């Protein structure tokens, strides 16, 4: 039996919706070799001079932000030595060229102290009328990079509790349901 009711679904965990982080995480263009775990993940970031760092990225597909909505992605990071994590915000919409159809970006550089769980949160809004004139949904494929330019060897670091939220304002929330669909201001119990 399915029950549908009006309400808020304020947070959605990647693992609830996609089995585990590995289902929506890849290493395209981020120079990393592997990751492991469920709930807590070890990421191996190779040494690179790239200002985007070395880490993982969210592949195109799992996170869709309707026009007029915003999103936030969050996780906790722990590294044995102080580093910076840089987020490369990327998105696409339909056949429109380019990878920056959003607006209102949050901070994208985060200082992580040594051996301290630190929360990283970022996102943007699908409200860019000049880059998205047809007001299409945007598909997120953000990169998560550990800056390793000053390192001499691959750095292993830990990520836990990856989550995302899609919202229109403080009172209206959209999220990805357990069936993989995006819901707006409706809470589905399946």
C-alpha positions as CSV (number, residue, x, y, z in Angstrom):
1,X,0.0,0.0,0.0
2,X,1.2,3.5,-0.8
3,X,0.4,6.6,1.2
4,X,0.8,10.1,-0.2
5,X,0.5,13.1,2.0
6,X,1.3,16.8,1.8
7,X,4.3,17.7,4.0
8,X,8.0,18.1,4.0
9,X,10.8,15.7,3.3
10,X,13.8,17.7,4.3
11,X,16.7,15.4,3.7
12,X,17.5,12.4,1.7
13,X,20.5,10.1,2.1
14,X,22.3,8.9,-1.0
15,X,22.5,5.3,0.4
16,X,18.7,5.1,1.0
17,X,18.0,6.0,-2.6
18,X,20.9,4.5,-4.5
19,X,22.1,1.5,-2.5
20,X,25.4,3.2,-1.6
21,X,27.6,6.1,-2.5
22,X,29.4,4.0,-5.1
23,X,26.3,4.0,-7.2
24,X,26.5,7.8,-7.8
25,X,30.2,8.5,-7.4
26,X,32.9,8.2,-10.0
27,X,36.5,9.4,-10.6
28,X,36.2,11.0,-14.0
29,X,38.9,13.8,-14.3
30,X,39.7,13.7,-10.6
31,X,42.9,11.5,-10.6
32,X,41.8,9.1,-7.9
33,X,42.2,5.4,-7.8
34,X,39.6,3.9,-5.5
35,X,37.2,4.2,-2.6
36,X,35.6,1.7,-0.2
37,X,33.0,1.3,2.4
38,X,29.4,1.8,3.1
39,X,28.3,4.9,5.1
40,X,32.0,5.9,5.6
41,X,34.2,6.0,2.5
42,X,38.0,6.1,2.0
43,X,39.1,8.2,-0.9
44,X,42.6,8.1,-2.4
45,X,43.5,11.5,-3.8
46,X,46.5,11.4,-6.1
47,X,49.0,14.3,-6.2
48,X,48.0,16.9,-8.7
49,X,48.8,20.6,-9.4
50,X,45.2,21.1,-10.5
51,X,43.4,23.8,-8.6
52,X,40.3,21.5,-8.5
53,X,42.3,18.9,-6.5
54,X,41.9,15.1,-6.7
55,X,38.9,13.2,-5.4
56,X,35.5,12.1,-6.7
57,X,32.6,13.5,-8.7
58,X,28.9,12.9,-8.9
59,X,28.2,11.6,-12.3
60,X,25.4,13.1,-14.5
61,X,22.0,11.7,-13.6
62,X,21.2,11.0,-10.0
63,X,20.6,14.6,-8.8
64,X,18.0,16.6,-10.8
65,X,17.1,20.1,-9.6
66,X,13.8,21.5,-11.0
67,X,13.8,25.1,-12.3
68,X,13.1,27.5,-9.4
69,X,14.7,25.2,-6.8
70,X,18.1,25.1,-5.0
71,X,20.2,22.2,-3.7
72,X,22.7,21.5,-1.0
73,X,25.1,18.6,-0.7
74,X,26.8,17.8,2.6
75,X,29.2,15.3,4.0
76,X,31.8,15.1,6.8
77,X,35.5,14.8,6.0
78,X,38.5,13.7,8.0
79,X,42.1,13.9,6.9
80,X,45.2,13.1,8.8
81,X,46.8,16.4,7.9
82,X,45.3,19.9,7.2
83,X,44.1,20.2,3.6
84,X,41.6,22.1,1.5
85,X,38.7,20.6,-0.3
86,X,37.5,22.4,-3.4
87,X,34.1,21.8,-5.0
88,X,33.7,22.1,-8.7
89,X,30.0,22.9,-9.2
90,X,28.8,21.6,-12.6
91,X,25.4,21.0,-14.1
92,X,23.7,20.5,-17.5
93,X,20.2,21.2,-18.8
94,X,18.9,19.5,-21.9
95,X,20.7,20.3,-25.1
96,X,21.9,23.7,-23.9
97,X,25.7,23.8,-24.1
98,X,28.0,24.5,-21.1
99,X,28.2,23.3,-17.6
100,X,27.2,26.3,-15.4
101,X,23.4,26.9,-15.8
102,X,23.0,27.7,-12.1
103,X,23.2,30.8,-10.0
104,X,23.6,31.7,-6.3
105,X,26.5,29.4,-5.6
106,X,27.7,28.8,-2.0
107,X,31.3,28.8,-1.0
108,X,33.3,26.1,-2.7
109,X,36.6,26.0,-0.8
110,X,36.8,24.4,2.7
111,X,39.7,24.2,5.1
112,X,39.8,20.8,6.8
113,X,41.9,20.7,10.0
114,X,44.0,17.6,10.7
115,X,42.2,14.6,12.3
116,X,38.9,16.5,12.9
117,X,35.6,15.6,11.4
118,X,34.5,18.7,9.4
119,X,31.2,19.2,7.7
120,X,31.4,20.4,4.0
121,X,28.2,21.9,2.5
122,X,27.7,23.5,-0.9
123,X,25.2,24.0,-3.6
124,X,23.5,26.5,-5.9
125,X,20.1,27.4,-7.4
126,X,18.4,26.6,-10.7
127,X,17.3,30.2,-11.3
128,X,19.7,31.4,-14.1
129,X,17.4,32.8,-16.8
130,X,20.3,33.8,-19.1
131,X,22.0,30.3,-19.1
132,X,18.7,28.4,-18.8
133,X,16.2,30.5,-20.8
134,X,13.8,27.6,-21.2
135,X,13.7,27.0,-17.4
136,X,14.7,23.4,-17.7
137,X,15.7,21.1,-14.8
138,X,19.4,21.0,-14.2
139,X,21.4,17.8,-13.7
140,X,24.2,18.1,-11.1
141,X,27.6,16.5,-11.6
142,X,29.8,18.3,-9.1
143,X,33.4,17.4,-8.4
144,X,34.9,17.0,-4.9
145,X,38.6,17.5,-4.9
146,X,41.3,17.4,-2.2
147,X,44.0,19.9,-3.0
148,X,47.2,17.8,-3.1
149,X,49.7,20.1,-4.9
150,X,51.9,20.3,-1.7
151,X,51.9,16.6,-1.1
152,X,54.5,14.0,-2.3
153,X,52.3,10.9,-2.2
154,X,48.6,10.0,-2.6
155,X,46.5,11.1,0.4
156,X,43.8,8.8,1.8
157,X,41.0,10.6,3.5
158,X,37.6,9.7,4.9
159,X,34.1,10.9,4.0
160,X,30.9,10.0,5.9
161,X,27.2,10.9,5.9
162,X,26.8,12.1,2.4
163,X,23.4,13.7,2.0
164,X,21.5,16.1,-0.2
165,X,18.5,18.4,-0.1
166,X,16.5,20.1,-2.9
167,X,14.3,23.0,-1.9
168,X,12.4,26.0,-3.2
169,X,12.4,28.1,-0.1
170,X,12.4,27.4,3.6
171,X,8.9,26.0,3.5
172,X,8.9,24.0,0.3
173,X,11.2,21.0,-0.1
174,X,11.7,18.6,-2.9
175,X,13.8,15.4,-2.6
176,X,14.5,12.1,-4.3
177,X,12.1,9.4,-3.2
178,X,13.0,5.8,-2.5
179,X,11.7,5.0,-6.0
180,X,14.3,7.4,-7.5
181,X,11.8,10.1,-8.5
182,X,12.0,13.8,-7.5
183,X,9.1,15.0,-5.3
184,X,8.1,18.6,-4.7
185,X,6.3,19.5,-1.4
186,X,4.8,16.0,-1.3
187,X,6.0,13.3,1.1
188,X,5.7,9.8,-0.2
189,X,5.7,6.7,2.0
190,X,6.2,3.6,-0.1
